[in-house]
Amino acid sequence: MKSSFAAFLFLLAIGYAHSFAQTKTNLELINSLVDRTVIKTEHLLTAGSPVSLSVVTTQSLEIMKPRILSEFNRRGFGIFTDGEVPNVTLAYTLISAGIEYKSSFSDGIFGSILVERSIHVNSSVIISKSGQMSPPV
């Protein structure tokens, strides 16, 4: 008797916690994808070397520019020492970001209506280097 009551309380607690569980917002997911593009860009450059950074977005995505700059800054990009002009230039362009809502479905007989969504970020990176380049190995 006690074990069935404990199991009932456990299932009730799980259902109660599930009803208040929050999913990530669209902006949080887009920010996460933008952060991942910056991380992938980081792997293309030599760690710790100074980089001249320019970020270009469309007018509708201008709200994302501070997030992109802060993520590059957090990872050490775009910081120059003593007026030194870096020989590596990185041009990051955020081309598009969007959400596509797909089919909706019910979470059981008395459950909420859930909507499947697909979020995409399209960006490009151009890295250029001035001065002498070392020969390929």
N, C-alpha and C positions, 0 to 999 in steps of 0.2 A: 504494500500500500504506500509506504513511504517512498519507495523507489519510483513508483509511477507518478506520485505527486512531484517529486524532484525532477523527473523527466518533463512533466508538464510545465513546471516553472522555467526549466532550461529552454524549452521550445518557445515559450511565451517571451522570454528575454531576448532570444535571437530574433523573433519576429518584431519585437518592439525596437530593437537596435537597427534592424533592416529598414524599418519605416522612416527612421531619421538619418539614414546613411546618405551622404551627399556625394554626387558624382562631380567630376571636375567640370568647370564651366568651359565654354568654347574658347574664351580668351586664355585660360590656363593651359589648355591643350595646344593652342597655337603658340604660346610662349615656350612651351616645352619643345615643340618641333623646331622653333627658331633657335633655341639653345643647342639642340642637337646639330643643326647646320654649322653653328659656330665651333662646336667641338670637332666636327669633321674637318673644318677649315684649319683648325689648330694643328692637326696632324700633317698638314702639307708644308708647314714652315719649321724652321729651326727654332727650338725653344730658347727664349730669352733674347732673341735678336730684335732690334727696334724695327717697327713697321709703320709706314705711313698708311693710314686707314681712311677710306671714304665709303660712306654708306648712302646708297640711293634707293628710294622707294617711290612708288606711285603716290599721287595725291591722296587716294583713299586709304593707303597704308601708312601714311605719315605718322600715325599714332604709334606704330611699332618701332620707329626709329630710335627713341630713347632706350627701349629695351635692348635693341641690337647693339647700340653703342655701349651700354652698360655691361652687356655680356662679353663683348670684346675687351673692354677695359678691365673687367674682373679677371680675365685670362691673360692680362699683360700686354695686349696689343695697343698700338697707337700712342705709346708713351715714349717721348724723346728725351735725351739727356744733353744738357748744355748746348742747346741750339743745334745739335747734330742732325743732319738730314739723313734719314735712313735710305739705304739703297734698295729696299724692298717696298713695293707699293701693293696694297691689297684693296681692291675695289669689290665691295659686297653689294649686290643688287637684290632686293626683295621684289620679285616679279608679281607674285600673287599669293593670296592666302584666303581660304574659304571653307565653308561648311556646307555639306550636302546632306539633307535629311532624306533618309530612305524609308522603308516600310515601318509601320507602327504595329505593335502587338501587345496583347494583354498578359500581365504577369499572374496568370491563374484566373479563376472564376471571379474572385473578389479583389484581385490585385489591381495595381495601377496600370495605366497605359504607358508603355515604353516606346521610344522612337530610336531607331538605329541611325547613327550619324557617321559621316565620313569627313575627316578634316584633312586638308592638304596645305602644304607650304611649298612654293616654288621659288627658288633663289639661284643666283649664279655668283661665282667668285672668279675674279681675274687677278692673278698674282704676276707681277712683273718685277724684274730685278735689273738695276743699272750697274755698270761696271763690268769687271771681268768675271766670267763664270768659269768654274772649274770644269775640266773635262769629265765626261761620264766614266764611271768606274766599270 
